[in-house]
């Protein structure tokens, strides 16, 4: 795993602070849903973000249910990394960093945290969080250089608005529609679950 991969997964662990995953066997769960898995998250993320995965990885055990997706890999380059996680939570963490913004929308509360690039060393990263109805959904991205507030940065292959669309998608949560579990996912081997 390259520098970005190790750094990305380490940052996800530090930034998330997510709680446990909840009881997927709840009586409220109907027959058209299944417990969310790394695979259902990967299907949804690749669909909404419009990315073609090169590989999948586990984000770690303390982040709730999650999956890491590598794309745009090249010779000697791990490529870009998106990590999507969901977990039960009491709300968004405090916005303590200077490079942080909170806002509320019809879909719930959002928080964006970012680190700008260190030229020749680190491309920077962004973490977008969405909290609604006791569930914290989070997407981490590292790949293209982050040069300032990513909401205002032109030229990002996956703009913040698309990450926001992913986190606001009704199919994302602690349970998922059964069709996500059955959807094709090229390159999936089950290793990230």
C-alpha angles and dihedrals in degrees: 000000000000131000093270092050096052093041092046095052092044092051091048090056092049097044101043107056087177125175129231124298107253132230111307090185091070117147087235091067109102129208093261092065136066132195110277114257136181087261096054089049091050092050092050095044095049091047098048097037094043094227129146109223122228094185144343130229140180115256093211136272102276099060100075117240110348152146136203118217123196119201138163090037117169139176107308092358125101089208129220121328129216118182118190121191137172129192143150112271144160095236145302118320117251114281097239102152122088088229094061136104132186126198140163125226137171088271094056138270122330134195128189122196122179143173119207123230125276100213114241089007116053132005093213126237145233133216120195118191130191124192124191133149097351096313126110115201119188137185122193121195132188125165121078115058114272106215101175139324100359091212088067098037114111120211101036108145089218107032122207089251090064091049087050089051090052094051092046093050110122090222091065117090143081090308126040136201111270091237090067090059091052098042119112116257114186113219096017112139098166093249094121095055 
